[in-house]
Amino acid sequence: MQLQDVLYSQGFGTRRVCAGLIQQGHVQLLEKGATDGPALCTDSTYDVEPEGLRFIVQGVEWAWHRQAYLMMNKPAAVECSQKPSTYPSVYTLLPAPLRARPTAGKILGVQTIGRLDQDTTGLLLLSDDGSFIHKVSSPKKHIEKTYRVYAKYDLTPQQKDRLLQGVVLNDDPKPVVATDCVVQEGPVFDLTVTEGKYHQVKRMVAAVGNRVEQLHRIRIGGLHLPEDLESGGWRWLDEREIAMVFQG
């Protein structure tokens, strides 16, 4: 693959822009197996093997990825929207190339898989792989999502039982059931659900006579939010972690 095409595939701009970056000396290569450090390349048509390729663009090191699979520790006061209404977009927390990766659809870049409310924090997945997004989002897959709930009042045994037995929300006569509910301490408990209705966890907790004060997602499938991923931080998922999303 020509080097200009590598940069284009990773979201560094049009092929002309990518060619200009290379020709102007802004790109260094760290090819797989190389032992002598980064090498400056000014030939935009230089052929490289993208698998395992690392490169430096304007002083920032990148690795080539055929498709993007990311996790983020979403902070509060950001919206999971390209066109936010009140708060900044969660996409502003990502480097520009990730927001501009070319895709087959009309929208460029990675997309959030589902949404978290602006005041909800925690594990958020993003990708430019439409098939992966669909599989994770599909209610037919019954992928569990666990939220740490900080409620106004201590959760009573009766409230816990109702959450596990199912509560009716006002837009759907079919009860919504939590698959697990583990009390941590006092008003703090972990609630696991497999659906993703609008404000679902908040409405479930309200339906049993309590109120959510703070909500933090800690798990999707078998993938847990790492304790060392700071609020607002993001990182790439490896193949093992991608597979964990579909594990219980």
C-alpha positions as CSV (number, residue, x, y, z in Angstrom):
1,M,0.0,0.0,0.0
2,Q,1.3,3.4,-0.8
3,L,2.2,5.5,2.2
4,Q,-0.2,8.3,1.2
5,D,-3.0,5.7,1.1
6,V,-2.0,4.5,4.6
7,L,-2.3,8.0,6.0
8,Y,-5.6,8.5,4.2
9,S,-7.1,5.2,5.6
10,Q,-6.2,6.4,9.1
11,G,-8.0,9.8,8.8
12,F,-5.2,12.2,8.1
13,G,-7.0,13.9,5.3
14,T,-7.5,13.6,1.6
15,R,-4.9,11.7,-0.4
16,R,-3.6,15.1,-1.6
17,V,-3.3,16.3,2.0
18,C,-1.6,13.1,3.0
19,A,0.8,13.3,0.1
20,G,1.7,16.9,1.2
21,L,2.4,15.8,4.8
22,I,4.8,13.2,3.5
23,Q,6.5,15.3,0.9
24,Q,7.0,18.1,3.4
25,G,8.9,15.8,5.8
26,H,6.3,15.4,8.5
27,V,6.1,11.6,8.4
28,Q,8.6,9.0,9.8
29,L,8.2,5.3,9.5
30,L,8.8,2.6,12.2
31,E,8.3,-0.5,9.9
32,K,7.8,-3.9,11.5
33,G,11.2,-5.5,12.2
34,A,13.2,-2.3,11.9
35,T,15.9,-1.9,14.5
36,D,17.4,1.5,13.6
37,G,14.6,3.8,14.8
38,P,12.2,6.0,12.8
39,A,13.1,6.7,9.2
40,L,12.1,9.9,7.4
41,C,10.1,9.3,4.2
42,T,9.3,12.0,1.7
43,D,8.0,9.7,-1.1
44,S,4.2,9.7,-0.9
45,T,4.1,6.7,-3.2
46,Y,6.5,4.6,-1.2
47,D,5.1,1.0,-0.8
48,V,4.7,-0.3,2.8
49,E,3.1,-3.3,4.5
50,P,0.4,-1.7,6.7
51,E,0.1,-4.7,9.1
52,G,2.2,-3.9,12.1
53,L,3.3,-0.5,10.7
54,R,3.9,2.3,13.1
55,F,4.5,5.8,11.9
56,I,5.1,9.3,13.3
57,V,3.1,12.2,11.9
58,Q,4.1,15.7,13.0
59,G,5.7,14.2,16.1
60,V,2.9,12.0,17.2
61,E,3.3,8.2,17.0
62,W,0.5,6.1,15.5
63,A,-0.1,2.4,14.7
64,W,-2.0,1.3,11.6
65,H,-5.4,-0.3,12.3
66,R,-7.6,-1.7,9.6
67,Q,-10.6,-0.7,11.6
68,A,-11.0,1.2,14.9
69,Y,-12.2,-0.4,18.1
70,L,-11.9,2.0,21.1
71,M,-13.0,2.2,24.7
72,M,-13.4,5.5,26.6
73,N,-14.1,6.4,30.2
74,K,-16.8,9.0,29.4
75,P,-16.8,12.0,31.8
76,A,-19.9,13.9,32.8
77,A,-21.0,17.0,30.9
78,V,-20.4,15.7,27.4
79,E,-22.9,14.5,24.9
80,C,-22.7,11.3,22.8
81,S,-23.7,13.3,19.7
82,Q,-22.0,14.7,16.6
83,K,-24.2,17.7,17.0
84,P,-24.6,18.4,20.7
85,S,-27.3,20.7,22.0
86,T,-26.0,21.9,25.3
87,Y,-22.7,20.3,26.3
88,P,-19.5,19.6,24.3
89,S,-19.5,16.4,22.1
90,V,-17.7,13.3,23.3
91,Y,-15.9,13.2,20.0
92,T,-13.9,16.3,20.9
93,L,-12.0,14.0,23.4
94,L,-10.6,12.0,20.5
95,P,-7.7,13.0,18.1
96,A,-8.8,14.5,14.8
97,P,-7.7,11.5,12.7
98,L,-10.1,9.1,14.6
99,R,-12.9,11.5,13.8
100,A,-12.1,11.6,10.1
101,R,-11.4,8.0,9.3
102,P,-13.0,7.2,5.9
103,T,-15.9,4.8,6.0
104,A,-18.4,3.5,3.5
105,G,-21.2,5.6,5.0
106,K,-21.8,9.3,4.8
107,I,-20.5,9.9,8.3
108,L,-16.7,9.8,8.7
109,G,-14.8,8.5,11.7
110,V,-15.6,6.4,14.7
111,Q,-19.1,6.3,16.2
112,T,-20.3,5.7,19.7
113,I,-22.0,2.3,20.2
114,G,-25.1,3.4,21.9
115,R,-25.3,6.5,24.0
116,L,-24.8,7.5,27.6
117,D,-26.7,10.5,29.0
118,Q,-24.7,13.7,29.4
119,D,-24.5,13.2,33.2
120,T,-23.7,9.4,33.0
121,T,-20.1,8.4,33.1
122,G,-18.1,5.3,32.4
123,L,-17.5,2.7,29.8
124,L,-18.3,3.7,26.2
125,L,-17.3,1.9,23.1
126,L,-16.6,3.5,19.7
127,S,-15.9,2.0,16.3
128,D,-16.0,2.5,12.6
129,D,-16.9,-1.1,12.0
130,G,-20.6,-1.1,11.1
131,S,-21.1,-4.8,11.7
132,F,-19.5,-4.6,15.1
133,I,-21.6,-1.6,16.0
134,H,-24.8,-3.5,15.0
135,K,-23.9,-6.6,16.9
136,V,-23.2,-4.8,20.1
137,S,-26.2,-2.6,19.8
138,S,-28.7,-5.3,18.8
139,P,-31.2,-6.2,21.6
140,K,-31.3,-9.7,20.1
141,K,-27.7,-10.3,21.4
142,H,-28.8,-9.7,25.0
143,I,-25.4,-8.2,25.9
144,E,-25.3,-7.3,29.6
145,K,-24.4,-3.8,30.7
146,T,-23.6,-3.1,34.3
147,Y,-24.1,0.3,35.9
148,R,-22.9,1.4,39.3
149,V,-25.9,3.3,40.7
150,Y,-25.5,6.0,43.4
151,A,-29.0,6.3,44.6
152,K,-30.6,8.9,46.9
153,Y,-31.7,6.2,49.4
154,D,-30.5,2.8,50.5
155,L,-31.8,0.1,48.3
156,T,-34.3,-2.0,50.3
157,P,-34.7,-5.8,49.8
158,Q,-38.2,-5.1,48.4
159,Q,-36.8,-2.6,45.8
160,K,-34.1,-5.1,44.8
161,D,-36.7,-7.9,44.3
162,R,-38.8,-5.6,42.2
163,L,-35.9,-4.7,39.9
164,L,-35.1,-8.4,39.5
165,Q,-38.7,-9.4,38.9
166,G,-39.3,-6.6,36.4
167,V,-40.8,-3.1,36.4
168,V,-43.2,-1.6,33.9
169,L,-42.1,1.7,32.3
170,N,-44.7,4.1,31.0
171,D,-43.8,3.6,27.3
172,D,-43.9,-0.2,27.2
173,P,-46.4,-2.5,28.9
174,K,-43.8,-5.3,28.9
175,P,-41.8,-5.4,32.2
176,V,-38.1,-4.5,32.1
177,V,-36.1,-6.9,34.1
178,A,-32.6,-6.5,35.7
179,T,-30.5,-9.6,35.3
180,D,-28.5,-8.9,38.4
181,C,-28.5,-6.4,41.3
182,V,-25.6,-6.3,43.8
183,V,-25.7,-3.9,46.7
184,Q,-22.2,-2.5,47.4
185,E,-22.9,-0.3,50.4
186,G,-25.9,1.8,51.5
187,P,-27.3,3.6,48.5
188,V,-24.7,2.2,46.1
189,F,-25.5,-0.9,44.0
190,D,-24.6,-2.5,40.7
191,L,-27.5,-3.0,38.3
192,T,-27.2,-5.2,35.2
193,V,-29.6,-4.9,32.2
194,T,-29.6,-6.2,28.7
195,E,-31.8,-3.6,27.1
196,G,-31.1,0.1,26.3
197,K,-34.3,2.0,26.5
198,Y,-34.2,5.8,27.0
199,H,-33.1,6.7,30.5
200,Q,-33.8,3.0,31.4
201,V,-31.8,2.6,34.6
202,K,-32.9,5.9,36.0
203,R,-36.6,5.1,35.2
204,M,-36.3,1.6,36.6
205,V,-34.9,2.9,39.9
206,A,-37.6,5.6,40.0
207,A,-40.3,2.9,39.4
208,V,-39.3,1.1,42.6
209,G,-39.4,4.3,44.7
210,N,-35.8,5.5,44.7
211,R,-33.8,8.0,42.6
212,V,-30.5,7.9,40.8
213,E,-28.1,10.6,41.9
214,Q,-25.2,9.4,39.8
215,L,-24.7,6.7,37.2
216,H,-21.4,5.0,36.1
217,R,-21.2,2.2,33.5
218,I,-18.6,-0.3,34.6
219,R,-19.1,-3.3,32.2
220,I,-20.3,-4.3,28.7
221,G,-20.5,-8.0,28.2
222,G,-17.3,-9.5,29.7
223,L,-15.4,-6.2,29.2
224,H,-14.8,-4.2,32.4
225,L,-13.8,-0.5,32.5
226,P,-10.1,-0.5,33.6
227,E,-9.4,1.2,36.9
228,D,-6.4,3.0,35.4
229,L,-8.3,4.6,32.5
230,E,-8.8,8.1,33.7
231,S,-12.0,10.1,33.1
232,G,-12.0,11.4,29.5
233,G,-9.3,9.0,28.5
234,W,-9.5,6.5,25.7
235,R,-7.5,3.6,24.2
236,W,-7.6,1.0,21.5
237,L,-9.2,-2.4,22.2
238,D,-7.1,-5.5,21.4
239,E,-8.6,-8.7,19.9
240,R,-9.1,-10.3,23.2
241,E,-11.0,-7.4,24.6
242,I,-13.2,-7.2,21.4
243,A,-14.2,-10.8,21.9
244,M,-14.9,-10.1,25.6
245,V,-17.7,-7.7,24.6
246,F,-19.8,-10.7,23.5
247,Q,-19.0,-12.8,26.6
248,G,-21.3,-12.9,29.7
